[in-house]
Amino acid sequence: MTVLLDRSIRGHPIDTRPARVDAIARAVAGGAVAASLAVVIALWVSGGGITASAGWSDGLTSVGRLTGLLAADLLLVQVLLMARIPVVERAVGQDRLARWHRLAGFTSFTLMAAHIGLISWGYAAGRLAAVPATLWQLSLDEPGVLLAVAGTASLAMVVVTSVRAARRRLRYESWHLLHLYAYLGVGLALPHQLWTGQDFLSSPVATAYWWTLWGAAVVAVLVWRLGLPVLRTLRHDLRVTSVVAEDGDQAVWSVYMTGRRLDRLPVAAGQFFVWRFRSGPGWTRGHPYSLSAAPEGRSLRITAKALGDGSRLTRSLRPGARVLVEGPYGRLTTRPRTRAKVAFLGAGVGITPLRALAEELPYAPGEAVLLQRGTGQPLFARELDVLAAERGLQVLWLPGHRRAADSWVGATDDPADDVTLLRRWVPDIAERDVYVCGPEAWTASVRATLAAAGLPAARLHVETFGW
């Protein structure tokens, strides 16, 4: 067994194989994306893409074909990223997966816009003034192009609502619904590629490549995005057992659930599900919540704060309400761990997955420390006291609002900077695996502090509240 043991403390062997497997999977995934783009370019070249670029208008059309092919390839990569393929989900993690998805999305849409403009310009014989009329004529006359225009409009809506400024003005429920139009946009593009895309049918190799990629995307969505959630929902038949307030202001509460054969549900502390509660209007909208207690095979618990319509509705759940689930998702688990010593840093309700991790992860007294930031009373105070007494978890409460916009530390009279304070609280922070969960701005500040304190990026494991 391959292990890494921190011998400076009374540790136990840590199995690093999952972290190494995940690193290989990430490299393979990145290589597969690069290889797919290289294949597309090679097919374009072999199909006469370069030789067809002799004249100005022919060159515009040929380059327009290439940008369209690359856009189509990245659109299908996006679908695969959204499909929740388990090996990718485990290896990449939600935060990094969201960044990959966003990068692929903006890049593919830019290439698609270039494709439309260049193709129209080329068909207009290189006359820029004739481009609008040519685009209109192509949309009416060419098979599948009008559908592709509708697909482009759907994707444009997704891209606009994915911009950070737009996301801040949208409820999660609205954003999630609008984001599903990406599937419609991709689907509407297929007839155009089949009917008018000469590169799709230019050779048996090209045809096999594109059909394989489209088939893989469809199968991944049907199996992991639709089939697996339905199967797990029916198999485990989750039901709400109780809803319990976690603070005196009734702003945070926990939902307890039970079901069948939960010991066979492949979930670990730190992960989250997308939950749908059959409790009245709006139940079809999914809401992502992390487990706030380590799964023990008999029940599950999540903890929510009144931050939106969905989270407020969970407070009124009644015992017996049926629960539909997607997941588990997320990499904020023991898988990436390579050190015996760990540190947990959470803000507000972001403490929920960290509290579950502090319960499930193996560690000896003094090996684990938890820093909790918040403006009200600390969450799970009694439970953390029990973990401190029974497991030797060190708990530090950091109350108050952030002392500065670029700081993650609460109000304090100590003028020392964040890095100095962190090293004072956890002197060996750079030698630990560090788990962080909280709002995006707060988490970004924590990241910067940890990097300045010398923590290697590979030992920082993050999950944010952003989408």
N, C-alpha and C positions, 0 to 999 in steps of 0.2 A: 504494500500500500504506500502511495506517495503522500507524504505528510510534511507539514512545516510546523515546527515547534518553537515557540518563543520561550527560551529556557531562562529568561531573566525573571520570570514569575512562576508561580505554582500552576503552570498551565497544563493542558492536555493536548495530545496530537490533533491538529486541524487537517482534515482531508482537503487538499487543494485541487483534487481532480475535477470537481465540477467547474471551478473557476477556469482551469486550463481548457476544458472542453468548450466552455462558452467562448473563450478567447479564439479558439480555432473556428467555432461556428460563425463568429462575427467576421473573421478574416475571409472565410468561405463566402459568406453572404455579400460582403463588399466586393470580393473578386468576381462573383457571379454577375453582379450589376455591371461592373466594368467590362466583363467579357461580353455581356449581351449588347452593350453599346458598340463594342469593337466588331461584333458579328454584323450588326446593322450597317455600319460603315463599310465593311468588307463586301456585303451583299450589294450595297449601292454602287461601289466601285466596279464590281464584277458585272453589274447590270448596265454599265456604260455611263455611270454618273459623271465621270471626269471627261470622257470623250464627247459627251453631249453638251459640254459647257463651252463650246467653241465660240458661239456668238453671244451677244449681250442678252437677248431675250431667252435664248436656250439655256444660257448659264443661270439666269434668274430662276427659270423653271426647274432646272436640275438641282440647284442648291435648295430650292423650296421643297423638292421631294425629300432631300436628306433631312431637313429640319422636321418635316412631317413624320418621317420614320423614327427619328430620335424621340420626338414628342410621344408617338404611339408607344414606343418601348418603355419610356419612363412612366407613362400613364398606367401600363400594366404592372410595372414595378410598384407603383403606388397601391394598386389593388392588392398585390401580394403583401405589402406592408400592412394594409388595413385588415387583412384576412385573419390575423391573430394565429398564425402558424406557430404551434407550441415551441418548436426548437428555436425559432427566431425570437419569440416572445421571451423565452427563458434567457437567451444569450444576450440580447440587446437591451431589454428593459424598456419601460414605458417612456421615460424622459428622452432617451437617445432615439427610440423608435419614432417619437413625435418629431424630433428634429430632422431625422432622415426623411420622414414623410413630407414635412413642410418643404425641405430643400428640393426633393424630387418634384413636388407639386408646382412650386413656383418656376422651376427650370422647365418642366414640361409645358406649362402654359405659355411661357415666353417663346419656346420653340414652336408651339402651335400657332401663336400669333405671327411669328416670322414666316411660318409655312403658308398661312393664308395670304399674307402680304406679298411674299415673293412669287408664289404661284400666280396670283392675280396680275402682278406686274409683268411676269413673263408672258402670260396669255394676252396681255395688252400690248404685246410687241415692244415692251420696254418703255412705253409712254406712260409716265406717272399720272398724267391727268385722266387717262382712260381707265385707271384701276377701279374706281367705284362702280362704273358701269359694267366692267368685265366681271367683277365679283358678283354683281347682281345677276348677270347672265349665267355665270357658272352655277350659281345657287339654283336657278330655275331649270337649267337644261341638263346638267350632269347628274347621272344617277347617284343617289345617296348623299349628294352635297348638301341639300337642304336639311337633311337629318343631322349631318355633321355640324351645320351652323347652329341648330338647336342644341346639340351636345356641347358646342363651344360656349353657348350662352349659359348653360347649366354649370359648366366648369368655371366660367368667369364669376358667377355668383359665389361659388365655393371659394375661389381665390380671394375675392374681395372681403368676404366675411372671415377669412383666415388671417387677414392682416391684424396685427396686434391691437391697433386703435379700434378696429371694428369689434374684435372679440371682447374688448372691455365693455362695450355698450350692449352686448347681447347676453341674455340669460343662457346658461349652459343648455337648457332644453331646446331653445330656439336654434342655437348654434349647431347642436347635434343633428337636428332635423334637417337644416339646410345642408349640412355636410353630406348627408346621404345622397344628395343630388349628384355627387361625384360618380356614383355607380351609373346613374342615368346618362351622364355625359359621356362616360367611357363606352357604354352600350350603344349609344347613338352613332358613335364614330365607326363602329365595325362595318355596317353596310357600305359606307363610303370607301373604306380600305379594300373591301372585297370587290366592289363593282368598278371602281376607277383607279385603284392603286396598282399600277403596273409592276411595282416592286414586290407586291404581295404574291403575284403569280408569275414573276419573270423566270423562275427556275424551280425545279423540284425542291432544292435545298431551301430557297426562300419560303416557298409554300409550307414546307414541313416546319421550318422555324417559327413562322408566325402562327400557324395553327397550334403548335405545341405550346407557345407562350399564352395564347388566348385560352386554350384548354386548361392549362395549369392555373390561370387566374380564376376561371369559372369554378373549377373543382375545389380550389382552396376556399373560396367564398362559401360554396354550398356545404362543404364538410365542416370547416372550423368556425365560420361566422354564423351559420344557420343550424347545421345538423347537430354539432356537439352541444351547443347551449340547450337545444330542445331535448336531446337525449339526457343530459344531466338534470334538467328540470324535472323530467318525468321520472327518472330513476330515483332521485332523492326526495322529491315531494316535500320541499321545505315549507314550513308554516311558522308564522309569528307566534311566540309564546307570551311575550310581555314587552312593554316599553317602560324604561326606567329613567327618570331624570338624573343627570350626573352633576348638576350644580343648582344652587338655590334660585337662580334667575330663570330656570326652566328654558335656558337657551341651548343647552347641550343635553342630549339624551341617548340612551343605548337601546338598540332593538335586539332582542334575544330570539333565536330561531332554532327549531329542531327539525329532523327529517329522518328518512330511511337511509341506512347504510352510509352514514357520513364518514365512517372510518375508511371508506373506499373513495372518497372525494380527494383528488390529488391536490391539496391546498397546503400551503405553509404560512406560518406567521409572517406578516409584512406584506402579503399579497392583498389584492382587492378584486371584487366582482363588480359587474354592472347589474344592479338590482332593479326589478320591477315588482311592485306589490299590488296584488289584485284587491284593491280597497276602494275603488270608485273611479271617478273621472280622472283622466291623465295617467292611468296605470301603465299605458303602453310606452311611456317615456322612461328610458333607463337612466339610472343615476349611479356613478362610481363611488363606492365606499370601501375603505380598507377594513379588514378584520381588526378589532380592538382587543381581542383576546386570542391566545394561541389555540388553534383548533385541536380538540381532544377526541374527535370521533363521535361525539354525541350531540353537540350543539355548536352554533356559531353566534358571534356577537359583532355588531357594527355600532359605531358611535357617530352621530351626526350633530352638526351645529346649524342653527337657523340662518343659512346664508343664501337660500334661494327657495323657489316654490316647492321643488321636490323635497329638499331636506325638511322644510316645515311640515309637509304632509306626512312624513314618517312619524311625527310626534303623535298623530291621531290614529295610528294603526291599532287594530283590535286583534286580540288573540284568535288564532285560527286563520288569519289572512294568508292566502297562498302567495308563494314567492317564486318568481321566475329569475333565473340567474344566467349570466354569461361570465365565463372565467373558470378558474382564477387567472389573473394577470399580474404582471409586475415582477421585478427582479430585486426588490428590497427584502431579500431573504438571506438565508445562510449560504446560498450557492456561491456568491462572489467572495466570501470570507477567506482570508489567507493568514490571518493573525489571531493569536489567542486573545489578545486584548482588543476590546471594542469600545466605541463611544457612540452614544445616541444623542442627536441634537434635534429637537422638535419645537415648533411654535404653534400655540393654540391647539386646534383640533388635529393638527399634524402629528401630535404625540400618539395618536391611536395606533398606527402600525408599529411604532417604536415600542409602545407598551407591550404589544403582542410579542415582538422580537425579544424584548428583555425577559419575557417569561419563557420562551421556547429555546433560545440559543443556549448552548452549553458554555459555561464559564465558571471559574473559581472565584471565591471572594476577593474583591479588589481588582478583578480583570475587566469589569464593565462599569461605565459611568454614564449617567443620563442627565443632560442639561435641558430643562424645560422652560421655554419662554412663554409669557402670557400676560394679559392685562387684568385678568380676573383671578379667581381662585384656581390653584393648580388642579388639572384633571387627574382623576384616578389616584389621588393622594394616598388614600388608605391602601389601595392595591400596591402602589409603589413602596409604601412603608413595609408591607409584607415581603415584597421581593428583596428589599434592603436587609430585612432581618433574616430571611431564610436563605437568600442566594448571595448576599454580600454586594448587591447592586448599590453603587454610590449615586445619590440623587442630589442635584443642585437646581434650585428654583430661581429663575431670573425674572422677577416681576417688573411690571411697568411698560409704558410705551417705549419704542426704540428711541435712543437718545439722539440720533441723527439719521438723516435719510439714507446714508450709506453705511449705517451700523446695524448689526443684528442684536446688539446687547441692549438690555433694558435700562431704565433710568438708574444712574449710579453717580455717586460723588467722586468716584475714582477717575482721575483725568487720563489714565493710561489708555492706549489705543486698544482696539479689539484683539489684535494678535497677542499683545502682552497679557491681556486679561485671560485669553483662552489658555495660553501657556501656564499662567499662574493656576488656573483651575485644573487643567489636565497637562501636566508638564511633559508627558511623553505622547502627546497627541499625534505626532508624526509617525509613531511606531504602531499605531492602531489601525484597525478597520473602522471607518466612520460612516454611520448611517444618518441621513438628514432628511427631514420631511417638513414642509411648511409652504407658505405662500411664495410665489415666484420671486418677488423683490427681496424678501427676507432670505430666501435660499441662495440667491445670487450673492448677497453680502457674505453669507457663511462660506460659500465656495471660495471667494476671494481671500477671506481670512485663513481658511485651511491651507490654501496654496501658499500663502505667505508664511505660514507656520511650518512649511516643509512637507506636508502630507502628499505622497504620490497620488496622481489622479486615479490610478488603478484601484486604490484602496478607499476611494470616496464613492458612496452609493447613495443616490439621491432620488427622491420622488417629490414632485411639487403638486400644487392644487391647480395648475394651469391646464388649458386645453388648446 
